[in-house]
Amino acid sequence: MTAWVYIMSNRPNGTLYIGVTAFLTERVQQHRVAAAPGFTARYALTRLVYAERHGEMLRAIQREKTMKHWPRAWKINLIEGLNPGWSDLFGKLAGEE
């Protein structure tokens, strides 16, 4: 089963949320419409700025937990290594799921 670790943000260098899911497009869409109250809805985190595919859910969960403990600078470097303009990657990655 494919699993994704992803980072949502509201703007370049803004608030970050790291999550894991098996269904990236559906999960990002939930964040975009604030389908559930919580952190991403409160801070309007609607921009997918990073996504990483994994072949196993357990590996993705471990990666998510590891990334959540990283310093903010490491997270920003990870995002900017793939997405220097902090563009919304949702449209580009939706077809890869």
Secondary structure, 3 states (H helix, E strand, C coil): CCEEEEEEECCCCCCEEEEEECCHHHHHHHHHCCCCCCHHHHCCCCEEEEEEEECCHHHHHHHHHHHHCCCHHHHHHHHHHHCCCCCCCHHHHHCCC
